[in-house]
Amino acid sequence: MLIKTLNQTIEVLDNLISLTKEDIENIKEAKHEKVFSNTQQKEKLANEFYNLKNEIDIILSSRNVSIDKLFSKEEEELFNIFKTKLFEFNSLHKRFSKLALSVANFYNTLINKIHQGETVNYNEKFSPSHLQIKA
């Protein structure tokens, strides 16, 4: 049971890693729609990961053995892969978050300069008549 759950968790992490790498490249190339389109899929995968992690916790806590006998050899190998993938995803997600925050700050600063401190309604369509160019 634990082996199956660890394999599923590793697969989910692989998918999250892949999507996050894709998002990093897309944000660098200003392909923001592609980044936004991955958000729902990443949220679904994150929820799946959370449920699988809880399943792993339940399986491990139900075993009444000493810590050195908690894992079989195969389970230990899979658990180490799981940890490695989790650290990789964490690192990539931090990198993506920094890029996304930088882009958001850039756009917010630009909009504030264009609108000169006015409150900006992001739901409103932008039209060139909103711009006031001053020399």
N, C-alpha and C positions, 0 to 999 in steps of 0.2 A: 504493500500500500504506500509506504513512504517513498519507495523508488519511483512509482508512477507519479506521485505528487511532485517530487523533486524534478522529474523530467518535464512535467507540465510547467512548472515554475520557471525552469531554465528556458523553455520555449517562449514563454511570455516575456521574459527578460530579453531574449534575443530579438523579439519583435519590437520591444520598446527601444532597445539600443539602435536597431536599424532605422526606426522612424525618427529618433532623435538625431542621428547622423544626417539623415535626409533633411530634417528641419534646419540643422546648422548650415548645411550647404545652401538651402533655399533662402534662408534669412540673409546670408552673405550676398546672394544674387538678387535680393529684393523681390523674391517670389513669395510674397506674403500670403497670397490666397492659398498656395500649397501648404504653407505652415498652418494656416487656419483650418484647412480641410483635414489635417492629421489630428487636430485636437480631440475630436470626438472619439476617434479610434484609440488614441493614447489614454484617454480617460477610461474607456472600456477595459483596456489592458491593465491599467493601474488598479481598477476594481477587481479584476480577475486575479492579479498578483496578490492583492490584499487578502482575498478569500483563500487562495492557495497557501499563503504564509500562515494564516490562521489554522488551516488544516494541518500543516506541518507541526505547528505548536501543539495542537491537540494530540497528534500521533506521538510526538516525543514525550509529552507530559504524561501520557497514559502508560508509558513503559516504566515499569518499576524495577529498574536496574541501575547499577552504578554508572557514572558518566563514561568511564572507559569502555563499557560494554553497550553503550547507547546505540552505536551505529555498527552495521556490518561493514565489511571492507568496501563493497559497492556503494552503499549508502554514504559512507565517508567521502569517497571520491566524488560522488554527485553533489554532496553538500559543499565540498571545496569548490567545485565548478560554480555552484549557485552563488557562493560568496564572491568569487572572482567576477562573475557577471553583474552582481549587485553593485560592487565597487565601480565597475566600468560604467554602468548606467548612471550611478550617482555623479561621477566625474563629468560625463557627457551632459547630463541634465544641468549641472552647475554652469558649464560652458554655454549651453543654449540659453539659460536664464540670463546670464550676463549680456549676451548678444541682444536678446529680446528687450531687456531693460535699456540698453544703449540706444536701440532703434526707437523705442517708445519715447525716451527722453529727447532724442533729436527731433522727432515729429512734434512733440508737445512744445518744445522751444520754438520751432519754426512757426507753428500755428499761433502761439502767443505773440510772436513778433509781427506776424501778418495782421492779426486782429488787435494788436496793441493793448493787451491786457483785458479785452472784452471776454466775457464768458463764452466759451465755444460749445455749440451743440453738435456733437459728433454724429448724431442721427440725421442732421440736416444735410442736404446735398450741397456741395460746394459749387459756386458759380463765379466766374471771373469778375462779376460786378461787386463781389465782396472785397476785392482787392483795392486798396488805396495806395498808390505809389507816390512816394514823396521824394523829392530830390534833396 
